Amino acid sequence: MAGRLEGKVAVITGAARGQGKSHCIRLAEEGANIIAVDLQEQIDTVAYPLGSPDDMADTVAQVEALDRRILAYKADVRERHQLRDAIDAGVAELGRLDIVCANAGILPVKHPHSAQHFVDAMDVDFGGVMNAVAVTLPHLGEGASIILTGSTAGMMPKTLTNPALGMQRGFAGAMADFAATALGAQQPELAATSFVIASPDARRVMESTFDAEYTYLGAGALDDRWWARAAATGLLEIANHSWDHLHPALARVAHSRQARADFTQVLTEADADAQIRAAAAYIAERTGGRAAPYFAYPFGHYNEFLTRDYLPRHGEDAGVRAAFTTEPRALRAGDSRWCLPRLTCGHHWTSPAALLRILASA
Ligand SMILES: NC(=O)c1ccc[n+]([C@@H]2O[C@H](COP(=O)([O-])OP(=O)(O)OC[C@H]3O[C@@H](n4cnc5c(N)ncnc54)[C@H](O)[C@@H]3O)[C@@H](O)[C@H]2O)c1
């Protein structure tokens, strides 16, 4: 059966990776030939990898595997003449233009924020889109489509942070929606556990220290005002992720030898009390006694002292009934409750399909 876009030509900006890549493939599946544009270079203020020439080669291969034509160009959407040259060349070759996906976009949230971050975001996310429309308009005829990709983050007062409930609100809402469905109703114990760092000072330092894995953290993102309300939902549990995570950014940590970034160095009762018992007490107080009785080892690090001595002897009276590592496997009969496996998103799976494969094999 012929696709819905047989004989049409689409231009996609930001085509090397992410949604741009998937737009190229999906439109080609429906029969369109593709003009693919991407910068294929890094922008300094962006903390995560942008599309590369290899990513673009993969987009080309995937479209060609569908027996469609694709012309790939290296061009910067910020530079109108580059974009015009690329698109004019593509249209000359493919004969027409019917669809424009102005999809290239960046999220420059690297700390510390500078004027350059703002300028780059405006240049790409706003100027780049205007340029895409400007250079394609002369090629478009009756019935053509222009699709501009934006972000709801652009409508939020503090971009990614909900002003009332911090980062968790959207997730709690999604959980509540699911719990109200028939499938959710079959899971009365449905709950997601958020492992939190207790020390307010540690959280304040972490918020303001750049970390390439947590670029969305800004001032107030790690406050604890939402804990009690989250715990009260019954759907979002708050549990113990240590006093200060022995976080390397901290000037002082609650550890006798100031060990940082290595939780296996928690080897004495005093250090374990400072990291586990004190954290449990603080979290219990801030959640009105509703904290979940679980501990997640910082960095997934554990040792025999914690799993075989301290927690079996003191776990219960310190408010902990089980502890999680990051050993990526399913639970087995005979596992110690002080050393449970845990698979983590981003490390052990990076897509819903990969998570489903893990669940199916468990
Ligand atoms: N992924 C999300 O959760 C999300 C949320 C809201 C909005 N968006 C928007 O959706 C669009 C696609 O997002 P994504 O997640 O696929 O991003 P992505 O980072 O995976 O891909 C963006 C692509 O755009 C290219 N690009 C960046 N700057 C460019 C420039 N100046 N000129 C040409 N190409 C450039 C990059 O090289 C990359 O290949 C973006 O506009 C983004 O702002 C994404």
The ligand as an ORCA input file, in Angstrom:
! r2SCAN-3c Opt
* xyz 0 1
  N      13.337     15.600     24.259
  C      12.506     16.322     24.981
  O      12.098     15.931     26.077
  C      12.000     17.660     24.469
  C      11.108     18.375     25.270
  C      10.620     19.596     24.808
  C      11.020     20.076     23.566
  N      11.905     19.364     22.842
  C      12.303     19.946     21.550
  O      12.227     18.953     20.548
  C      13.246     19.175     19.565
  C      14.068     17.907     19.393
  O      14.560     17.509     20.656
  P      15.456     16.210     20.849
  O      15.190     15.713     22.228
  O      15.262     15.296     19.703
  O      16.917     16.883     20.860
  P      18.324     16.238     20.461
  O      19.362     17.021     21.212
  O      18.326     14.766     20.597
  O      18.432     16.578     18.905
  C      18.524     17.891     18.447
  C      19.285     17.901     17.136
  O      19.367     19.251     16.694
  C      20.674     19.496     16.219
  N      20.999     20.928     16.360
  C      21.181     21.617     17.509
  N      21.527     22.871     17.238
  C      21.567     22.987     15.893
  C      21.861     24.042     14.995
  N      22.210     25.255     15.457
  N      21.770     23.823     13.677
  C      21.440     22.574     13.192
  N      21.166     21.539     13.989
  C      21.225     21.746     15.324
  C      21.565     18.648     17.122
  O      22.838     18.384     16.537
  C      20.725     17.386     17.297
  O      21.020     16.419     16.317
  C      14.077     20.347     20.094
  O      13.640     21.520     19.454
  C      13.750     20.389     21.548
  O      13.882     21.675     22.104
  C      12.397     18.172     23.256
*
